[in-house]
Amino acid sequence: MLSGAVPDSKPKPLPPYTSAYEPQTVDERGQWMQADEYEARLRSSALNIRDEIIVNYVRQVLCETVGQDRCRSVRLYVLEVPAFNASMAPNGAMTVWTGLLLRARSEAELAAVLAHEFAHFELRHGVEGFKQRRAATDALAWVQVLGAISNANVSDTQWSLVGSIYRFNRQQEMAADLLGLDYLRNSRYPAATAANLWQHLMAEADATAAGRLYKKKHRYEAGFFDTHPTDLARTIYLRAEAAKAADPGDENVGGHQAAVAPLRQRLLAAQVKLNDFGGSDYLLSELAKIHGWTGELLFARAELYRERGNPRDLVTASQLYDQAIKAGHNTPESYRGLGLTLLKGGEVSSGRAALSEYLKLKPNAGDAKIIETLVK
């Protein structure tokens, strides 16, 4: 906000909303039929988490953000996928991935994502994108036919048409971002949270890039085929828009971390398996800023180092397992990880002792017979 500028203290009114909307055109009916088929498969998917507590929590955040009238008809599905994502189909089915629940630092950050996805739905971007893609594809086909007949060079026209598809999608993303900000302004959550969220995601991307030795110049660039604004551009315009209005929302409102707590160990285990050492280590460090280095987080970090498995990592992993156990995370899995790490690092007697404790705590473990051969 410019120095001396007075922010608008009144939230921007939300557009009128039709709760019992039905598809109006052939294109839209086709989109809804496809979405209905997708939702039917989603209901029976093994990825669909049927825990009423976590699903009701996410629904509560959605309703707090967009209002009861808007959220009432949404069918919500929480999918066990360890990546940052949420989406909403044209027929009103919303999916939220568990990777988003793990990464959101607060209820407000979760709200910012849900607001963005609902904005796509309210703006009918699904059918608009479908028509745009179809029109451009039809035009490309005619350009190719006419080019073949006239033996003309049609590459410039082709690239112009293809580019129009992706520019259109980027415009949709920005429109959804801005309407999402309006939802936040009218809720108990601060609009500034949206920019903060993308800043955290950029930092995680940096950590992933460093871990995988990517070149710095590629991290925030939007290429010709990118369908979203770059994270950096998005952060800049979201922060600028959020600063235009006085925002009484509280970023610390709600109980996101407590709501996710029953699932957190499962989500952390899935994150460790992504083979993204840099990004995962960054995420664990960010969670430690909220919770401190709990036994649960120390165990996940030990698993991360053990999975990478460099000689120096084995030393670090064994120390982290030991710290996790002393911090109260004295689960069978902690002793199993410690034992395997020590054995791999050449500390045979200590490794066998830890594995013996694992078998004592979990005698019917699925890998008990294999572990027994290592203890002998």
C-alpha positions in Angstrom: 0.0 0.0 0.0 1.3 3.5 -0.9 2.4 5.7 2.0 -0.5 7.7 3.3 -3.1 5.7 1.5 -6.3 4.9 3.4 -7.4 1.3 3.0 -11.0 0.5 2.3 -12.5 -0.7 5.6 -15.6 -2.3 4.0 -15.3 -5.8 2.5 -16.1 -6.0 -1.2 -19.6 -7.4 -1.7 -19.6 -11.0 -3.0 -21.4 -11.6 -6.4 -25.0 -13.1 -6.2 -24.9 -16.8 -5.9 -27.4 -19.4 -7.3 -27.4 -22.4 -5.0 -29.5 -24.7 -7.2 -27.6 -24.1 -10.4 -28.2 -26.5 -13.3 -26.0 -26.8 -16.5 -27.4 -24.6 -19.3 -25.6 -25.4 -22.5 -24.6 -28.5 -24.4 -20.9 -27.9 -23.4 -21.8 -27.5 -19.8 -24.0 -30.6 -19.7 -21.1 -32.5 -21.2 -18.7 -31.2 -18.6 -21.1 -32.2 -15.8 -21.6 -35.7 -17.1 -17.8 -36.2 -17.1 -17.6 -34.7 -13.6 -20.4 -37.1 -12.4 -18.5 -40.1 -13.7 -15.3 -38.9 -12.1 -17.1 -38.4 -8.8 -18.6 -41.8 -8.9 -15.1 -43.3 -9.2 -13.9 -41.0 -6.5 -16.4 -42.2 -4.0 -15.1 -45.8 -4.1 -11.4 -44.9 -4.5 -8.9 -46.4 -2.0 -7.4 -42.9 -1.7 -10.7 -41.4 -0.4 -10.3 -40.8 3.4 -13.6 -41.6 5.1 -12.7 -40.1 8.5 -15.7 -38.0 9.3 -13.7 -35.8 11.7 -11.2 -34.6 9.2 -13.7 -34.3 6.4 -16.1 -32.3 8.6 -13.2 -30.1 9.7 -12.3 -29.2 6.1 -15.9 -28.6 5.3 -16.2 -26.3 8.3 -13.3 -24.2 7.0 -14.8 -24.0 3.5 -18.2 -22.9 5.0 -16.4 -20.3 7.2 -14.7 -19.0 4.1 -17.3 -18.8 1.3 -20.5 -18.8 3.5 -23.1 -21.4 4.3 -25.2 -20.8 1.2 -22.2 -21.5 -1.1 -20.8 -24.5 0.7 -24.0 -26.3 1.3 -24.1 -28.1 -2.0 -20.4 -29.0 -2.2 -19.5 -32.7 -1.9 -16.1 -32.9 -0.3 -13.5 -35.6 -0.7 -10.2 -35.7 1.2 -7.7 -37.8 -0.8 -4.6 -39.4 0.7 -2.1 -38.0 -1.8 1.1 -36.5 -0.3 1.3 -33.4 -2.6 0.0 -29.8 -2.4 -3.3 -29.7 -4.3 -7.0 -29.1 -4.2 -9.5 -28.9 -7.0 -13.2 -28.5 -7.7 -15.2 -30.1 -10.5 -17.9 -28.2 -12.4 -20.7 -30.3 -10.7 -19.7 -29.2 -7.2 -17.3 -32.0 -6.1 -14.3 -30.7 -4.3 -11.1 -32.7 -3.6 -8.4 -31.8 -1.1 -5.1 -33.7 -1.0 -3.6 -34.6 2.3 -0.3 -32.9 1.2 -2.2 -29.6 1.5 -3.3 -30.4 5.0 0.2 -31.2 6.1 1.7 -28.0 4.5 -1.0 -25.5 5.7 0.4 -23.8 8.7 -2.9 -22.5 9.8 -6.7 -22.7 9.2 -6.4 -19.5 7.3 -3.9 -20.9 4.8 -6.2 -23.9 4.2 -9.0 -21.4 3.8 -7.1 -19.5 1.1 -6.7 -22.6 -1.0 -10.4 -23.6 -0.6 -11.4 -20.1 -1.5 -9.4 -20.2 -4.7 -10.8 -23.5 -5.8 -14.4 -22.5 -5.0 -13.9 -19.3 -7.0 -13.1 -21.4 -10.1 -16.4 -23.2 -9.6 -18.4 -20.0 -9.1 -16.8 -18.4 -12.2 -17.7 -21.5 -14.3 -14.1 -21.8 -15.5 -14.5 -25.5 -16.3 -16.9 -24.9 -19.2 -15.2 -21.7 -20.3 -11.9 -23.5 -20.5 -13.5 -26.4 -22.4 -15.0 -24.1 -25.0 -11.7 -22.2 -25.4 -9.7 -25.4 -25.8 -12.2 -26.8 -28.3 -12.3 -23.6 -30.4 -8.5 -23.3 -30.5 -8.2 -27.0 -31.4 -10.7 -26.7 -34.2 -8.9 -23.6 -35.5 -5.6 -25.5 -35.4 -7.1 -28.3 -37.4 -8.3 -25.9 -40.1 -5.0 -24.1 -40.2 -3.2 -27.4 -40.8 -5.5 -28.4 -43.6 -5.4 -25.0 -45.3 -1.6 -24.9 -44.9 -1.3 -28.3 -46.5 -3.5 -27.2 -49.5 -1.6 -23.9 -50.0 1.8 -25.2 -49.0 2.0 -22.2 -46.7 4.1 -21.8 -43.6 1.5 -21.9 -40.8 3.8 -22.3 -37.7 3.3 -18.7 -36.5 -0.5 -19.1 -36.5 -0.3 -22.5 -34.9 1.8 -21.2 -32.0 -0.4 -18.1 -31.6 -3.5 -20.3 -31.2 -1.8 -22.7 -28.8 -0.6 -19.8 -26.8 -4.1 -18.4 -26.5 -5.2 -21.6 -24.7 -2.6 -21.2 -22.0 -3.0 -17.4 -21.7 -6.7 -18.0 -21.1 -5.9 -20.5 -18.3 -3.6 -18.0 -16.6 -6.3 -15.4 -16.8 -8.7 -17.8 -15.1 -6.1 -18.5 -12.3 -5.8 -14.8 -11.6 -9.6 -14.2 -11.6 -9.9 -17.1 -9.1 -7.2 -15.7 -7.0 -8.9 -12.3 -6.8 -12.4 -13.7 -6.1 -10.8 -15.9 -3.5 -9.4 -12.8 -1.8 -13.0 -11.4 -1.7 -14.1 -14.5 0.1 -11.3 -14.2 2.7 -12.1 -10.5 3.2 -15.7 -11.4 4.1 -14.6 -14.2 6.4 -12.8 -14.4 9.7 -9.5 -15.2 7.9 -7.1 -12.5 6.7 -6.7 -12.0 2.9 -2.9 -11.6 3.4 -2.7 -15.3 4.1 -3.0 -16.2 0.5 0.3 -14.4 -0.4 2.0 -15.9 2.7 1.0 -19.4 1.5 2.6 -19.0 -1.9 5.8 -17.6 -0.3 6.1 -20.8 1.8 5.6 -22.9 -1.3 8.4 -21.0 -3.1 10.7 -21.6 -0.2 9.8 -25.3 -0.3 10.5 -25.3 -4.1 13.9 -23.7 -3.4 14.7 -26.5 -0.9 13.6 -29.1 -3.4 15.7 -27.5 -6.2 18.8 -27.3 -3.9 18.4 -31.0 -3.0 18.1 -32.0 -6.6 20.7 -29.5 -7.8 18.3 -27.7 -10.2 19.4 -24.4 -11.7 18.1 -21.4 -9.9 16.9 -19.6 -13.0 14.2 -22.2 -13.6 12.5 -22.1 -10.3 10.0 -19.3 -10.7 9.8 -18.8 -14.5 6.5 -19.4 -16.3 7.1 -21.1 -19.6 4.9 -20.8 -22.7 2.9 -23.8 -21.7 2.5 -23.0 -18.0 -1.2 -22.7 -17.1 -0.7 -20.8 -13.8 1.0 -17.5 -13.0 4.4 -18.0 -11.5 4.4 -18.4 -7.7 6.5 -15.2 -7.4 4.1 -13.2 -9.6 1.2 -14.6 -7.7 2.7 -13.7 -4.3 3.3 -10.1 -5.5 -0.2 -9.3 -6.8 -2.0 -11.2 -4.0 -0.1 -9.2 -1.4 -0.8 -5.9 -3.3 -4.5 -6.7 -3.5 -4.8 -7.8 0.1 -3.1 -4.5 1.2 -5.9 -2.4 -0.4 -8.4 -3.1 2.3 -8.3 -3.1 6.1 -8.4 -6.7 7.0 -9.5 -7.6 10.6 -9.0 -11.4 10.0 -6.9 -13.4 12.4 -4.3 -15.7 10.9 -4.1 -17.7 14.1 -7.9 -18.3 14.4 -9.1 -21.9 14.4 -7.3 -25.2 15.3 -5.7 -26.5 12.1 -2.8 -28.3 13.7 -5.0 -30.0 16.3 -7.4 -31.1 13.6 -4.6 -32.7 11.5 -2.8 -34.2 14.5 -4.4 -37.7 14.3 -3.3 -38.0 10.7 0.1 -36.3 11.0 2.3 -39.3 11.5 0.7 -41.0 8.4 1.1 -37.9 6.4 4.7 -37.5 7.4 5.5 -41.1 6.4 4.0 -40.5 3.0 6.0 -37.3 2.6 9.3 -39.1 3.4 8.6 -41.6 0.7 8.5 -38.9 -2.0 12.2 -39.0 -2.6 12.4 -35.2 -2.1 15.0 -34.8 0.6 15.4 -31.0 0.4 11.7 -30.2 0.2 10.8 -32.7 3.0 13.5 -31.5 5.3 12.4 -28.0 4.8 8.8 -29.0 5.6 9.8 -30.8 8.7 11.8 -27.8 9.9 8.8 -25.5 9.3 6.5 -27.8 11.3 9.1 -27.8 14.1 8.8 -24.0 14.2 5.1 -24.6 15.2 5.4 -27.6 17.4 9.1 -27.8 18.4 11.1 -30.9 17.5 8.6 -33.4 18.8 9.4 -37.1 18.9 7.1 -37.5 15.9 9.0 -35.0 13.8 12.4 -36.3 14.9 11.3 -39.8 13.9 10.2 -38.6 10.4 13.5 -36.7 10.0 15.4 -39.8 11.0 13.5 -41.8 8.4 14.3 -39.2 5.8 18.1 -39.4 6.4 18.0 -43.2 6.6 16.2 -43.3 3.2 18.9 -41.1 1.6 21.5 -43.4 3.1 24.8 -41.6 2.6 27.4 -42.7 5.2 27.1 -39.3 7.0 23.3 -39.6 6.8 23.4 -42.9 8.8 25.2 -41.2 11.7 22.7 -38.3 11.6 19.7 -40.8 11.4 20.9 -42.9 14.3 21.2 -39.7 16.5 17.7 -38.6 15.4 16.1 -42.0 16.2 17.7 -41.9 19.6 16.4 -38.3 20.2 13.0 -39.3 19.1 12.9 -42.2 21.5 14.1 -40.0 24.4 11.4 -37.5 23.4 8.7 -40.1 23.9 8.4 -41.6 20.5 9.5 -45.0 21.7 7.4 -46.9 19.1 8.5 -50.2 17.5 9.2 -48.4 14.3 11.7 -46.1 16.1 13.7 -49.1 17.3 13.4 -50.8 13.9 14.8 -47.7 12.1 17.5 -47.3 14.7 18.6 -50.9 14.5 18.7 -51.0 10.7 20.6 -47.7 10.6 23.2 -48.9 13.1 23.7 -52.2 11.3 24.2 -50.5 8.0 26.7 -48.2 9.7 28.7 -51.1 11.1 27.5 -50.9 14.7 26.4 -54.5 14.8 25.9 -55.1 18.6 23.9 -51.9 19.1 21.9 -52.5 16.0 21.0 -56.0 17.1 19.9 -54.7 20.5 17.6 -52.1 18.9 16.1 -54.7 16.6 15.6 -57.1 19.5 13.6 -54.3 21.2 11.5 -53.9 18.0 10.6 -57.6 18.0 9.8 -57.5 21.7 7.4 -54.6 21.2 5.9 -56.0 18.0 6.4 -59.8 17.9 3.8 -60.3 15.2 5.3 -57.7 12.8 5.0 -58.5 9.1 8.8 -58.5 8.8 9.5 -60.3 12.0 11.1 -63.4 10.4 13.5 -61.2 8.3 14.5 -59.1 11.3 15.1 -62.2 13.4 17.8 -63.3 10.8 19.5 -59.9 11.4 19.5 -60.3 15.2 21.0 -63.8 15.2 
